[in-house]
Amino acid sequence: MVFGRRSEKRLPESASGWAGTLFDEQWAKEGSLAQVEALPIIKEIKQQAGQRRSSRRVSRPSRKGRAYASYVPENIERQVTEIYPEGYDAERMVIIGHDRSEHLCLRPSSFYVRVEDRVICRLKEARPTDAKVDILEAPLKKQAVDCFADASLLAEIITAKFAYHQPEYRQCERWKELGVNIPTSTVNSWVHDAADALYPLYKLQVRQILQSPYLQVDETSVQVADRKGKTRKGYLWGVRDAMHSQGVFFHWKDGSRSGAVADELFKGYQGAIQSDGYEVYSRFENVQGIVLLGCMAHVRRKFEHLAADDKNAAHIIETIATLYELEENLKHKKAPPEEVETERKAKAYPILKYLETYMLDVHKQYTPGEAMEKALRYAFAVWIRIGRYVQDGRFNIDNNLMEQAIRPITLGRKNYLFCGNNEGAENNAIFYTFMACCREADIEPYKWMKEVLSRPLPDMTEEELTKMLPSNFK
């Protein structure tokens, strides 16, 4: 893998003529020549990054002179109470000024019961003995879940758990302070019913994302307590539309992380798939119509904790940082994908070539099993996939956006620890899907969930449901 002269393990000579195949016949330039080409590019990128940071500091708005920080909107409700000094007499005194102080207040949440009293009526002249009497009654307004809880309460329970990581039993404990003692089992059944109601919408979300020509994929672990006296580790798969920002979906298949799940997920898919170095994704390397991309962030992490004690690791980290600075420079100038591709081929690719030859050169300094040797071996295994991001200005250098979508799951499992069974894990996948989609669409999760659960989802057509997806929600 490391010292063999097989071309499929090395980046090709030129980024421009590269079709992204593993079987290029061109050889990488060695050692010093690659460094001579890369160093001026690195210097130029750092200069542009310095200019970008300077301009950002100059344009940053000042908060000086404001009553308090910008987190309070200007149109917030203000309740003004005039307090007169003791002994004030309006007839003998004149007001010469005001000394005002402000305090941000919070109203605690409260419960109430909404009663819909549908009036039933008939015509006055109609008699009970008539063969036909027209009875008029307003239709029952249906919501997604037929239960005592209103859509507003269901939305609060779901967003509190899956957006703000508050388990159901903690929510129930807080409600006792408000005089409402709802059993946790009842709340749990409401949540299960809400997941069932949202399932058709979830399937539409999955289908919409899998139509994207560029996906980011990752997995995260979840504990499942469906065995007596112990839990087992299962995995949620996350798939993100990285091209059109249509959102994310999470997939649970009995907790499996096997290649069979990946085959099922991406059966017939055509496009780019970006992932970490998990070996299951290697099965798509030679699939016609699929471009497999790597994640630079995963490569960087392998060296990050070694950089303090190893100068080679520190140099690799510093060089990778230059690639990220180039991305920030292009983002700052709002470069279109065509310009991004051109800049990457001209600047990022020579740096990647230099990093490749540098890592191959220093690898012989370490013995197998050392942390640095393992980090280098990981980088070699995925380097050909890493280099492919230069081929399209719409590709990302890493998989971080997918990992950001997964982070709430990590925070949530630290609070509620495990799912009760496969059904619970599947429900979690549905709710986490829509929480992530709302964040990506810049929509308040509670507002979206309340609106959706107030609709009769089982009776809605596919066209109507599609309009309710977070990316289409107005």
Secondary structure as the mmCIF struct_conf table of DSSP 4:
data_model
#
loop_
_struct_conf.conf_type_id
_struct_conf.id
_struct_conf.beg_label_comp_id
_struct_conf.beg_label_asym_id
_struct_conf.beg_label_seq_id
_struct_conf.end_label_comp_id
_struct_conf.end_label_asym_id
_struct_conf.end_label_seq_id
BEND BEND1 PHE A 3 PHE A 3
HELX_RH_3T_P HELX_RH_3T_P1 SER A 7 LYS A 9
BEND BEND2 ARG A 10 ARG A 10
BEND BEND3 GLU A 13 GLU A 13
BEND BEND4 ALA A 15 ALA A 15
TURN_TY1_P TURN_TY1_P1 SER A 16 GLY A 17
BEND BEND5 GLY A 20 GLY A 20
BEND BEND6 LEU A 22 LEU A 22
HELX_LH_PP_P HELX_LH_PP_P1 ALA A 28 GLU A 30
HELX_RH_AL_P HELX_RH_AL_P1 GLY A 31 SER A 59
BEND BEND7 ARG A 60 ARG A 60
HELX_LH_PP_P HELX_LH_PP_P2 PRO A 61 SER A 62
TURN_TY1_P TURN_TY1_P2 LYS A 64 GLY A 65
BEND BEND8 ALA A 67 TYR A 68
TURN_TY1_P TURN_TY1_P3 SER A 70 TYR A 71
BEND BEND9 VAL A 72 VAL A 72
TURN_TY1_P TURN_TY1_P4 GLU A 74 ASN A 75
HELX_LH_PP_P HELX_LH_PP_P3 TYR A 84 PRO A 85
TURN_TY1_P TURN_TY1_P5 GLU A 86 GLY A 87
TURN_TY1_P TURN_TY1_P6 ALA A 90 ARG A 92
HELX_LH_PP_P HELX_LH_PP_P4 ARG A 107 SER A 109
STRN STRN1 ILE A 120 ARG A 122
TURN_TY1_P TURN_TY1_P7 LYS A 124 GLU A 125
TURN_TY1_P TURN_TY1_P8 PRO A 128 THR A 129
BEND BEND10 ASP A 130 ALA A 131
STRN STRN2 ILE A 135 GLU A 137
HELX_LH_PP_P HELX_LH_PP_P5 ALA A 138 LYS A 142
BEND BEND11 ALA A 144 VAL A 145
BEND BEND12 CYS A 147 ALA A 149
HELX_RH_AL_P HELX_RH_AL_P2 ALA A 151 PHE A 162
TURN_TY1_P TURN_TY1_P9 ALA A 163 TYR A 164
HELX_RH_AL_P HELX_RH_AL_P3 GLU A 168 LYS A 176
TURN_TY1_P TURN_TY1_P10 GLU A 177 GLY A 179
HELX_RH_AL_P HELX_RH_AL_P4 THR A 184 ILE A 209
TURN_TY1_P TURN_TY1_P11 LEU A 210 GLN A 211
BEND BEND13 SER A 212 PRO A 213
STRN STRN3 TYR A 214 ARG A 227
TURN_TY1_P TURN_TY1_P12 LYS A 228 GLY A 229
STRN STRN4 LYS A 230 ASP A 241
TURN_TY1_P TURN_TY1_P13 ALA A 242 HIS A 244
STRN STRN5 VAL A 248 TRP A 252
BEND BEND14 LYS A 253 LYS A 253
TURN_TY1_P TURN_TY1_P14 ASP A 254 GLY A 255
BEND BEND15 SER A 258 SER A 258
HELX_RH_AL_P HELX_RH_AL_P5 GLY A 259 LEU A 265
TURN_TY1_P TURN_TY1_P15 PHE A 266 GLY A 268
STRN STRN6 GLY A 271 GLN A 274
BEND BEND16 GLY A 277 GLY A 277
HELX_RH_3T_P HELX_RH_3T_P2 GLU A 279 PHE A 284
TURN_TY1_P TURN_TY1_P16 GLU A 285 ASN A 286
TURN_TY1_P TURN_TY1_P17 GLN A 288 GLY A 289
STRN STRN7 ILE A 290 LEU A 293
HELX_RH_AL_P HELX_RH_AL_P6 MET A 296 GLU A 304
TURN_TY1_P TURN_TY1_P18 HIS A 305 ASP A 309
HELX_RH_AL_P HELX_RH_AL_P7 LYS A 311 HIS A 332
TURN_TY1_P TURN_TY1_P19 LYS A 333 LYS A 334
HELX_RH_AL_P HELX_RH_AL_P8 PRO A 337 GLU A 343
HELX_RH_PI_P HELX_RH_PI_P1 ARG A 344 ALA A 348
HELX_RH_AL_P HELX_RH_AL_P9 TYR A 349 VAL A 362
HELX_RH_3T_P HELX_RH_3T_P3 HIS A 363 GLN A 365
BEND BEND17 TYR A 366 TYR A 366
TURN_TY1_P TURN_TY1_P20 PRO A 368 GLY A 369
BEND BEND18 GLU A 370 GLU A 370
HELX_RH_AL_P HELX_RH_AL_P10 ALA A 371 ILE A 386
HELX_RH_3T_P HELX_RH_3T_P4 GLY A 387 GLN A 391
TURN_TY1_P TURN_TY1_P21 GLY A 393 ARG A 394
BEND BEND19 PHE A 395 PHE A 395
BEND BEND20 ILE A 397 ASN A 399
HELX_RH_AL_P HELX_RH_AL_P11 ASN A 400 TYR A 416
STRN STRN8 CYS A 419 CYS A 419
BEND BEND21 GLY A 420 ASN A 421
HELX_RH_AL_P HELX_RH_AL_P12 ASN A 422 GLU A 440
TURN_TY1_P TURN_TY1_P22 ALA A 441 ASP A 442
HELX_RH_AL_P HELX_RH_AL_P13 PRO A 445 LEU A 453
TURN_TY1_P TURN_TY1_P23 SER A 454 SER A 454
BEND BEND22 ARG A 455 ARG A 455
HELX_RH_3T_P HELX_RH_3T_P5 LEU A 457 ASP A 459
HELX_RH_AL_P HELX_RH_AL_P14 GLU A 462 LYS A 467
TURN_TY1_P TURN_TY1_P24 MET A 468 MET A 468
BEND BEND23 LEU A 469 LEU A 469
TURN_TY1_P TURN_TY1_P25 PRO A 470 ASN A 472
#
